[in-house]
Amino acid sequence: MEPGNQTCASEFLLLGFSAKSEIQFLLFGLFLSLYLVMFIGNLLIILAVSSDSHLHTPMYFFLSNLSFADICFASTTIPKMLVNIQTQSKVITYAGCLSQIFFFIVFGCLDNLLLTVMAYDRFVAICHPLHYTVIMNPRLCGLLALGSWCISVMGSLLETLTVLRLSFCTNREIPHFFCDLPEVLKLSCSNTLVNNIVVYFTTSLLAMIPFNGIIFSYYQIVSSILRISSAGGKYKAFSTCGSHLLVVSLFYGTGLGVYLSSAATSSSRTSLVASVMYTVVTPMLNPFIYSLRNRDIKGALGKLLVKMGTLKDRDVVGLS
């Protein structure tokens, strides 16, 4: 490689979806709508949980943390994409690109770990109901949430700091709408062996181990539910974890779709669509899944909207 082909990167170009102005206008409206729905939906979940004392339980404490992580996860990528579309610019600075990589990994890992903690919470609630309040005490819940944050930040730092050692070729076009770490590594003129080892190592620790924890928790949950004699008891037990199981399926299903689509085809278009599902649609759907399937959340949301003057008291009865 000639020295002239290696430089200290000052900016990258995010190619996004399309260069056509009419399509850019449609994309701006679509993603702005999706982002606002995601933001408002998750914010309402946080406000509902914090304002209703009946929801001050471990399950809803972790749910509010998940909603906050979802807001931050989507906010890492979508606002910058909207600004680029509005200004007809594809540029993102080197510092901005590193920041996107860092926060994208932080909140992606945080989502993953919080879903694992919520699976453990459901495991204790169903398999050890008599000891639930003792095991899932406020101190443990706080430590689990804090531990999830710390592990996510440390894992992201490990992956992001190794990018600083790289130099980049003159071609700095990223075929994505955000700085995706694998795409950035492809642009490097340096040896990325160390970076790839770090990525595989942290992915194994922060993705595979939590996923196996979720699988183990639900194996134990299903085994306990099957031992319940009455059909009503089985339904009641399963309903307590149905929303979480649906969110887990959506999170891992779309996330796996991103990597499978990248491995199965070289088409950047397919990868872009899969990434939209993972980074925007999933965080947007989570509040709807929990609010539509959970009577407590619907009741708390109704009371919150009454306080805000959006609904009348008689409408809350219909929500509950």
DOLUM-661560 format. One record per residue (C-alpha): residue in one letter; residue number from 1; x, y, z. Coordinates in pm, 1 decimal. Layout:
! residues N
+---------+-----+----------+----------+----------+
! residuo ! num !       px !       py !       pz !
+---------+-----+----------+----------+----------+
!       a ! NUM !        X !        Y !        Z !
...
+---------+-----+----------+----------+----------+
//
This chain:
! residues 320
+---------+-----+----------+----------+----------+
! residuo ! num !       px !       py !       pz !
+---------+-----+----------+----------+----------+
!       m !   1 !      0.0 !      0.0 !      0.0 !
!       e !   2 !    142.9 !    338.8 !    -97.2 !
!       p !   3 !    178.1 !    609.2 !    166.8 !
!       g !   4 !    -43.7 !    840.0 !    -36.1 !
!       n !   5 !   -333.4 !    599.5 !      5.2 !
!       q !   6 !   -324.1 !    615.0 !    386.8 !
!       t !   7 !   -436.4 !    928.6 !    568.6 !
!       c !   8 !   -565.7 !   1039.8 !    903.7 !
!       a !   9 !   -942.0 !   1041.2 !    848.1 !
!       s !  10 !  -1122.6 !   1369.4 !    915.7 !
!       e !  11 !  -1464.8 !   1268.3 !    784.3 !
!       f !  12 !  -1666.3 !    986.7 !    625.6 !
!       l !  13 !  -1955.6 !    982.8 !    380.5 !
!       l !  14 !  -2277.1 !    802.9 !    476.4 !
!       l !  15 !  -2432.6 !    691.9 !    146.2 !
!       g !  16 !  -2769.9 !    607.9 !    303.9 !
!       f !  17 !  -3058.6 !    476.8 !     95.6 !
!       s !  18 !  -3088.3 !    685.1 !   -218.6 !
!       a !  19 !  -2947.2 !    994.5 !   -387.1 !
!       k !  20 !  -3279.6 !   1086.6 !   -556.9 !
!       s !  21 !  -3429.5 !   1400.5 !   -404.3 !
!       e !  22 !  -3792.5 !   1280.2 !   -428.4 !
!       i !  23 !  -3706.8 !    956.8 !   -245.8 !
!       q !  24 !  -3504.7 !   1152.6 !     10.3 !
!       f !  25 !  -3817.9 !   1356.6 !     89.5 !
!       l !  26 !  -4023.8 !   1038.7 !    145.0 !
!       l !  27 !  -3748.6 !    884.1 !    358.3 !
!       f !  28 !  -3731.0 !   1197.1 !    573.4 !
!       g !  29 !  -4105.5 !   1185.5 !    642.4 !
!       l !  30 !  -4102.9 !    809.6 !    707.4 !
!       f !  31 !  -3809.5 !    806.9 !    947.7 !
!       l !  32 !  -3919.9 !   1122.7 !   1127.2 !
!       s !  33 !  -4262.0 !    961.5 !   1186.1 !
!       l !  34 !  -4108.2 !    634.2 !   1306.0 !
!       y !  35 !  -3869.1 !    818.3 !   1536.1 !
!       l !  36 !  -4140.4 !   1034.7 !   1691.0 !
!       v !  37 !  -4366.7 !    733.9 !   1751.0 !
!       m !  38 !  -4074.0 !    544.7 !   1907.2 !
!       f !  39 !  -3971.7 !    840.5 !   2124.9 !
!       i !  40 !  -4322.1 !    924.0 !   2249.0 !
!       g !  41 !  -4417.3 !    559.0 !   2305.6 !
!       n !  42 !  -4110.1 !    479.4 !   2514.8 !
!       l !  43 !  -4130.2 !    810.6 !   2699.6 !
!       l !  44 !  -4491.5 !    736.1 !   2796.9 !
!       i !  45 !  -4384.9 !    396.8 !   2932.9 !
!       i !  46 !  -4116.7 !    564.4 !   3148.9 !
!       l !  47 !  -4357.9 !    831.6 !   3274.9 !
!       a !  48 !  -4633.3 !    577.7 !   3342.9 !
!       v !  49 !  -4403.4 !    352.7 !   3546.6 !
!       s !  50 !  -4254.3 !    641.4 !   3744.5 !
!       s !  51 !  -4592.0 !    805.6 !   3817.7 !
!       d !  52 !  -4784.2 !    494.6 !   3931.7 !
!       s !  53 !  -4676.3 !    348.7 !   4266.6 !
!       h !  54 !  -4837.5 !     13.4 !   4174.7 !
!       l !  55 !  -4574.7 !    -25.1 !   3901.2 !
!       h !  56 !  -4277.7 !     26.0 !   4132.6 !
!       t !  57 !  -4181.3 !   -339.4 !   4101.3 !
!       p !  58 !  -3869.8 !   -507.3 !   3954.4 !
!       m !  59 !  -4041.0 !   -598.2 !   3625.1 !
!       y !  60 !  -4152.4 !   -242.4 !   3551.3 !
!       f !  61 !  -3827.7 !    -94.3 !   3683.5 !
!       f !  62 !  -3637.5 !   -294.0 !   3421.7 !
!       l !  63 !  -3902.8 !   -211.4 !   3159.9 !
!       s !  64 !  -3851.1 !    162.8 !   3213.2 !
!       n !  65 !  -3474.9 !    111.1 !   3181.3 !
!       l !  66 !  -3535.3 !    -80.3 !   2856.9 !
!       s !  67 !  -3752.0 !    202.8 !   2722.9 !
!       f !  68 !  -3480.1 !    455.9 !   2804.2 !
!       a !  69 !  -3219.1 !    236.9 !   2632.7 !
!       d !  70 !  -3444.6 !    208.0 !   2325.4 !
!       i !  71 !  -3480.4 !    587.0 !   2303.5 !
!       c !  72 !  -3103.1 !    631.7 !   2323.8 !
!       f !  73 !  -3038.5 !    343.2 !   2081.8 !
!       a !  74 !  -3252.2 !    496.4 !   1804.8 !
!       s !  75 !  -3132.1 !    849.9 !   1887.0 !
!       t !  76 !  -2774.6 !    743.9 !   1816.8 !
!       t !  77 !  -2841.7 !    704.9 !   1444.3 !
!       i !  78 !  -3175.3 !    849.0 !   1328.5 !
!       p !  79 !  -3134.4 !   1223.2 !   1411.7 !
!       k !  80 !  -2802.8 !   1239.2 !   1223.5 !
!       m !  81 !  -2960.0 !   1066.9 !    923.7 !
!       l !  82 !  -3251.3 !   1313.9 !    928.8 !
!       v !  83 !  -3010.9 !   1609.5 !    943.4 !
!       n !  84 !  -2811.4 !   1471.3 !    650.0 !
!       i !  85 !  -3127.5 !   1426.8 !    443.6 !
!       q !  86 !  -3251.4 !   1775.5 !    530.3 !
!       t !  87 !  -2919.2 !   1944.1 !    448.4 !
!       q !  88 !  -2851.4 !   1721.0 !    144.2 !
!       s !  89 !  -2517.8 !   1627.3 !    301.0 !
!       k !  90 !  -2368.2 !   1282.0 !    354.2 !
!       v !  91 !  -2075.7 !   1393.1 !    568.2 !
!       i !  92 !  -2008.5 !   1272.8 !    921.3 !
!       t !  93 !  -1692.2 !   1376.6 !   1101.7 !
!       y !  94 !  -1437.7 !   1125.2 !   1228.9 !
!       a !  95 !  -1525.0 !   1216.3 !   1589.2 !
!       g !  96 !  -1896.1 !   1191.1 !   1510.0 !
!       c !  97 !  -1844.5 !    850.2 !   1352.3 !
!       l !  98 !  -1655.8 !    720.7 !   1657.4 !
!       s !  99 !  -1928.8 !    860.0 !   1883.5 !
!       q ! 100 !  -2195.0 !    678.1 !   1682.9 !
!       i ! 101 !  -2000.4 !    352.1 !   1703.9 !
!       f ! 102 !  -1952.6 !    391.2 !   2079.6 !
!       f ! 103 !  -2312.1 !    476.0 !   2171.3 !
!       f ! 104 !  -2462.1 !    231.1 !   1921.4 !
!       i ! 105 !  -2270.4 !    -54.9 !   2085.6 !
!       v ! 106 !  -2343.6 !     73.5 !   2437.9 !
!       f ! 107 !  -2720.1 !     85.4 !   2395.8 !
!       g ! 108 !  -2734.8 !   -225.5 !   2177.5 !
!       c ! 109 !  -2554.4 !   -422.2 !   2449.2 !
!       l ! 110 !  -2765.7 !   -256.3 !   2718.6 !
!       d ! 111 !  -3085.1 !   -369.5 !   2544.3 !
!       n ! 112 !  -2944.7 !   -721.3 !   2530.7 !
!       l ! 113 !  -2843.3 !   -730.3 !   2897.3 !
!       l ! 114 !  -3168.4 !   -575.4 !   3020.9 !
!       l ! 115 !  -3369.3 !   -836.7 !   2832.5 !
!       t ! 116 !  -3156.3 !  -1101.8 !   3003.9 !
!       v ! 117 !  -3217.3 !   -946.4 !   3346.1 !
!       m ! 118 !  -3590.4 !   -931.3 !   3272.5 !
!       a ! 119 !  -3583.8 !  -1300.4 !   3177.3 !
!       y ! 120 !  -3420.7 !  -1376.7 !   3513.6 !
!       d ! 121 !  -3689.4 !  -1167.4 !   3687.3 !
!       r ! 122 !  -3963.8 !  -1370.9 !   3516.1 !
!       f ! 123 !  -3779.8 !  -1694.8 !   3602.7 !
!       v ! 124 !  -3778.1 !  -1604.7 !   3973.6 !
!       a ! 125 !  -4141.6 !  -1487.0 !   3963.9 !
!       i ! 126 !  -4271.1 !  -1811.5 !   3808.6 !
!       c ! 127 !  -4030.4 !  -2074.7 !   3940.1 !
!       h ! 128 !  -3978.0 !  -1930.4 !   4291.7 !
!       p ! 129 !  -4287.8 !  -1716.5 !   4358.3 !
!       l ! 130 !  -4272.3 !  -1749.0 !   4738.2 !
!       h ! 131 !  -3917.7 !  -1610.4 !   4746.3 !
!       y ! 132 !  -3965.3 !  -1348.1 !   4475.3 !
!       t ! 133 !  -3973.0 !  -1039.3 !   4697.5 !
!       v ! 134 !  -3671.0 !  -1163.3 !   4893.1 !
!       i ! 135 !  -3460.4 !  -1248.2 !   4587.8 !
!       m ! 136 !  -3559.9 !   -952.4 !   4367.0 !
!       n ! 137 !  -3507.1 !   -691.1 !   4636.1 !
!       p ! 138 !  -3440.7 !   -324.3 !   4546.0 !
!       r ! 139 !  -3066.7 !   -357.9 !   4611.9 !
!       l ! 140 !  -3028.3 !   -649.7 !   4370.8 !
!       c ! 141 !  -3240.3 !   -475.6 !   4105.7 !
!       g ! 142 !  -3023.9 !   -165.1 !   4131.3 !
!       l ! 143 !  -2706.1 !   -371.5 !   4105.1 !
!       l ! 144 !  -2837.2 !   -560.5 !   3802.3 !
!       a ! 145 !  -2927.0 !   -236.3 !   3623.0 !
!       l ! 146 !  -2597.3 !    -69.5 !   3717.5 !
!       g ! 147 !  -2402.0 !   -379.9 !   3617.1 !
!       s ! 148 !  -2574.1 !   -383.1 !   3277.8 !
!       w ! 149 !  -2473.2 !    -21.6 !   3220.7 !
!       c ! 150 !  -2112.0 !    -74.8 !   3330.5 !
!       i ! 151 !  -2062.5 !   -390.1 !   3122.2 !
!       s ! 152 !  -2212.1 !   -221.3 !   2814.7 !
!       v ! 153 !  -1988.5 !     84.6 !   2848.7 !
!       m ! 154 !  -1672.8 !   -121.1 !   2905.7 !
!       g ! 155 !  -1748.1 !   -350.9 !   2612.4 !
!       s ! 156 !  -1814.1 !    -55.3 !   2385.0 !
!       l ! 157 !  -1497.7 !    123.5 !   2496.6 !
!       l ! 158 !  -1295.6 !   -186.9 !   2417.6 !
!       e ! 159 !  -1430.8 !   -203.7 !   2061.7 !
!       t ! 160 !  -1424.3 !    171.5 !   1993.4 !
!       l ! 161 !  -1076.6 !    250.6 !   2127.2 !
!       t ! 162 !   -917.6 !     -8.5 !   1898.8 !
!       v ! 163 !  -1047.1 !    192.1 !   1600.6 !
!       l ! 164 !   -814.9 !    478.7 !   1701.6 !
!       r ! 165 !   -511.1 !    275.8 !   1598.2 !
!       l ! 166 !   -632.2 !    247.0 !   1238.4 !
!       s ! 167 !   -553.3 !    461.8 !    937.5 !
!       f ! 168 !   -801.4 !    486.9 !    651.2 !
!       c ! 169 !   -780.6 !    478.5 !    274.8 !
!       t ! 170 !   -885.8 !    765.9 !     52.7 !
!       n ! 171 !  -1219.7 !    591.0 !     -7.1 !
!       r ! 172 !  -1429.9 !    675.9 !    297.0 !
!       e ! 173 !  -1777.1 !    597.8 !    166.1 !
!       i ! 174 !  -1985.6 !    394.3 !    412.4 !
!       p ! 175 !  -2277.8 !    214.3 !    238.3 !
!       h ! 176 !  -2503.2 !    268.3 !    537.5 !
!       f ! 177 !  -2708.8 !    537.7 !    710.6 !
!       f ! 178 !  -2484.0 !    529.7 !   1020.1 !
!       c ! 179 !  -2127.7 !    437.3 !   1114.1 !
!       d ! 180 !  -2158.4 !     62.1 !   1149.4 !
!       l ! 181 !  -1834.1 !    -76.5 !   1294.9 !
!       p ! 182 !  -1790.1 !   -364.6 !   1043.5 !
!       e ! 183 !  -1836.2 !   -122.3 !    753.3 !
!       v ! 184 !  -1583.8 !    121.9 !    901.6 !
!       l ! 185 !  -1327.0 !   -155.0 !    948.0 !
!       k ! 186 !  -1358.6 !   -242.5 !    577.6 !
!       l ! 187 !  -1235.9 !    108.7 !    489.0 !
!       s ! 188 !   -915.0 !     76.9 !    690.1 !
!       c ! 189 !   -576.7 !     40.5 !    522.7 !
!       s ! 190 !   -431.8 !    -94.8 !    848.4 !
!       n ! 191 !   -426.6 !   -452.9 !    968.9 !
!       t ! 192 !   -764.6 !   -507.3 !   1139.8 !
!       l ! 193 !   -685.1 !   -847.6 !   1291.9 !
!       v ! 194 !   -677.0 !   -706.1 !   1645.3 !
!       n ! 195 !  -1006.1 !   -522.6 !   1586.6 !
!       n ! 196 !  -1176.4 !   -835.6 !   1454.3 !
!       i ! 197 !  -1054.3 !  -1040.6 !   1750.6 !
!       v ! 198 !  -1188.1 !   -777.3 !   1991.1 !
!       v ! 199 !  -1523.4 !   -765.3 !   1807.7 !
!       y ! 200 !  -1563.6 !  -1144.8 !   1813.3 !
!       f ! 201 !  -1456.1 !  -1161.1 !   2178.4 !
!       t ! 202 !  -1694.1 !   -891.7 !   2301.9 !
!       t ! 203 !  -1978.6 !  -1023.1 !   2085.3 !
!       s ! 204 !  -1934.4 !  -1368.4 !   2237.0 !
!       l ! 205 !  -1939.2 !  -1227.4 !   2589.5 !
!       l ! 206 !  -2209.2 !   -962.5 !   2551.9 !
!       a ! 207 !  -2441.4 !  -1138.2 !   2306.5 !
!       m ! 208 !  -2406.1 !  -1515.2 !   2323.1 !
!       i ! 209 !  -2379.8 !  -1552.5 !   2701.8 !
!       p ! 210 !  -2689.0 !  -1333.5 !   2771.1 !
!       f ! 211 !  -2880.1 !  -1511.5 !   2493.6 !
!       n ! 212 !  -2799.1 !  -1848.0 !   2649.8 !
!       g ! 213 !  -2912.9 !  -1706.0 !   2984.1 !
!       i ! 214 !  -3248.9 !  -1612.7 !   2831.0 !
!       i ! 215 !  -3285.1 !  -1958.1 !   2675.2 !
!       f ! 216 !  -3206.9 !  -2125.8 !   3009.7 !
!       s ! 217 !  -3451.5 !  -1899.3 !   3197.8 !
!       y ! 218 !  -3736.1 !  -1976.8 !   2957.2 !
!       y ! 219 !  -3654.6 !  -2347.3 !   2959.5 !
!       q ! 220 !  -3703.8 !  -2340.9 !   3336.6 !
!       i ! 221 !  -4015.5 !  -2122.4 !   3302.5 !
!       v ! 222 !  -4179.7 !  -2351.7 !   3046.5 !
!       s ! 223 !  -4094.7 !  -2657.6 !   3258.1 !
!       s ! 224 !  -4260.4 !  -2497.9 !   3561.0 !
!       i ! 225 !  -4568.7 !  -2391.0 !   3363.0 !
!       l ! 226 !  -4617.0 !  -2742.3 !   3222.4 !
!       r ! 227 !  -4625.2 !  -2878.4 !   3579.0 !
!       i ! 228 !  -4925.6 !  -2659.1 !   3662.7 !
!       s ! 229 !  -5238.2 !  -2873.7 !   3656.2 !
!       s ! 230 !  -5509.9 !  -2620.0 !   3567.7 !
!       a ! 231 !  -5536.4 !  -2455.5 !   3226.2 !
!       g ! 232 !  -5620.9 !  -2124.1 !   3391.2 !
!       g ! 233 !  -5307.1 !  -2140.7 !   3602.7 !
!       k ! 234 !  -5095.1 !  -2212.8 !   3297.4 !
!       y ! 235 !  -5242.2 !  -1918.6 !   3109.3 !
!       k ! 236 !  -5193.6 !  -1682.0 !   3403.5 !
!       a ! 237 !  -4831.5 !  -1791.6 !   3447.6 !
!       f ! 238 !  -4751.7 !  -1758.4 !   3078.8 !
!       s ! 239 !  -4925.6 !  -1419.0 !   3049.9 !
!       t ! 240 !  -4676.9 !  -1272.1 !   3298.4 !
!       c ! 241 !  -4388.7 !  -1332.4 !   3057.1 !
!       g ! 242 !  -4567.7 !  -1325.6 !   2719.5 !
!       s ! 243 !  -4482.0 !   -961.7 !   2641.5 !
!       h ! 244 !  -4117.8 !  -1008.6 !   2732.7 !
!       l ! 245 !  -4091.4 !  -1322.4 !   2523.2 !
!       l ! 246 !  -4237.8 !  -1138.7 !   2224.3 !
!       v ! 247 !  -3989.6 !   -850.2 !   2266.4 !
!       v ! 248 !  -3699.5 !  -1096.7 !   2296.1 !
!       s ! 249 !  -3809.9 !  -1271.9 !   1977.1 !
!       l ! 250 !  -3835.4 !   -939.1 !   1794.7 !
!       f ! 251 !  -3497.5 !   -813.7 !   1921.3 !
!       y ! 252 !  -3299.2 !  -1126.8 !   1841.3 !
!       g ! 253 !  -3496.7 !  -1202.5 !   1526.4 !
!       t ! 254 !  -3422.5 !   -864.6 !   1366.5 !
!       g ! 255 !  -3065.8 !   -857.2 !   1500.6 !
!       l ! 256 !  -2995.6 !  -1200.6 !   1360.4 !
!       g ! 257 !  -3155.9 !  -1093.1 !   1035.0 !
!       v ! 258 !  -2899.3 !   -813.9 !    997.5 !
!       y ! 259 !  -2603.6 !  -1048.0 !   1022.9 !
!       l ! 260 !  -2759.3 !  -1329.7 !    820.6 !
!       s ! 261 !  -2850.7 !  -1089.1 !    540.3 !
!       s ! 262 !  -2497.2 !   -950.5 !    541.6 !
!       a ! 263 !  -2348.4 !  -1298.9 !    525.9 !
!       a ! 264 !  -2591.3 !  -1437.1 !    266.9 !
!       t ! 265 !  -2576.7 !  -1150.5 !     19.2 !
!       s ! 266 !  -2341.4 !   -870.1 !    -78.5 !
!       s ! 267 !  -2636.4 !   -637.6 !   -141.3 !
!       s ! 268 !  -2607.6 !   -330.0 !     78.5 !
!       r ! 269 !  -2980.4 !   -262.7 !     17.4 !
!       t ! 270 !  -3080.6 !   -582.7 !    196.6 !
!       s ! 271 !  -2849.8 !   -501.1 !    485.5 !
!       l ! 272 !  -2993.4 !   -149.1 !    510.6 !
!       v ! 273 !  -3351.8 !   -274.0 !    533.1 !
!       a ! 274 !  -3256.2 !   -530.9 !    797.1 !
!       s ! 275 !  -3074.8 !   -260.7 !    996.0 !
!       v ! 276 !  -3382.4 !    -36.6 !    988.9 !
!       m ! 277 !  -3584.2 !   -318.7 !   1147.2 !
!       y ! 278 !  -3319.3 !   -360.1 !   1415.6 !
!       t ! 279 !  -3246.4 !      4.7 !   1497.2 !
!       v ! 280 !  -3585.1 !    173.5 !   1448.1 !
!       v ! 281 !  -3880.5 !    -62.5 !   1416.9 !
!       t ! 282 !  -3798.7 !   -285.8 !   1715.0 !
!       p ! 283 !  -3757.3 !      5.3 !   1965.1 !
!       m ! 284 !  -4079.7 !    154.5 !   1825.8 !
!       l ! 285 !  -4283.1 !   -166.3 !   1870.3 !
!       n ! 286 !  -4168.7 !   -248.0 !   2224.6 !
!       p ! 287 !  -4398.2 !      5.8 !   2399.3 !
!       f ! 288 !  -4697.6 !   -117.5 !   2198.3 !
!       i ! 289 !  -4623.9 !   -480.9 !   2285.2 !
!       y ! 290 !  -4607.8 !   -407.5 !   2657.1 !
!       s ! 291 !  -4899.6 !   -163.0 !   2666.4 !
!       l ! 292 !  -5138.3 !   -372.4 !   2454.8 !
!       r ! 293 !  -5071.0 !   -696.5 !   2642.1 !
!       n ! 294 !  -5048.4 !   -554.4 !   2994.1 !
!       r ! 295 !  -5351.6 !   -429.1 !   3183.3 !
!       d ! 296 !  -5139.8 !   -256.0 !   3450.5 !
!       i ! 297 !  -4949.5 !    -55.1 !   3190.0 !
!       k ! 298 !  -5270.1 !     39.0 !   3007.3 !
!       g ! 299 !  -5425.3 !    156.0 !   3335.1 !
!       a ! 300 !  -5116.3 !    358.6 !   3428.5 !
!       l ! 301 !  -5102.7 !    514.1 !   3081.9 !
!       g ! 302 !  -5470.2 !    607.4 !   3110.1 !
!       k ! 303 !  -5413.8 !    779.1 !   3446.6 !
!       l ! 304 !  -5108.9 !    957.8 !   3307.6 !
!       l ! 305 !  -5303.3 !   1087.0 !   3007.4 !
!       v ! 306 !  -5582.3 !   1206.3 !   3239.7 !
!       k ! 307 !  -5325.9 !   1405.0 !   3439.2 !
!       m ! 308 !  -5196.1 !   1551.5 !   3114.9 !
!       g ! 309 !  -5551.8 !   1645.2 !   3014.3 !
!       t ! 310 !  -5555.8 !   1421.2 !   2706.0 !
!       l ! 311 !  -5826.3 !   1181.1 !   2827.2 !
!       k ! 312 !  -6127.0 !   1200.6 !   3054.8 !
!       d ! 313 !  -6181.5 !    969.4 !   3351.7 !
!       r ! 314 !  -6446.2 !    761.6 !   3172.2 !
!       d ! 315 !  -6197.6 !    680.2 !   2894.5 !
!       v ! 316 !  -5954.8 !    530.5 !   3146.8 !
!       v ! 317 !  -6212.2 !    266.2 !   3238.4 !
!       g ! 318 !  -6217.3 !    158.6 !   2875.0 !
!       l ! 319 !  -5839.0 !    128.1 !   2868.4 !
!       s ! 320 !  -5813.4 !    -89.9 !   3178.4 !
+---------+-----+----------+----------+----------+
//
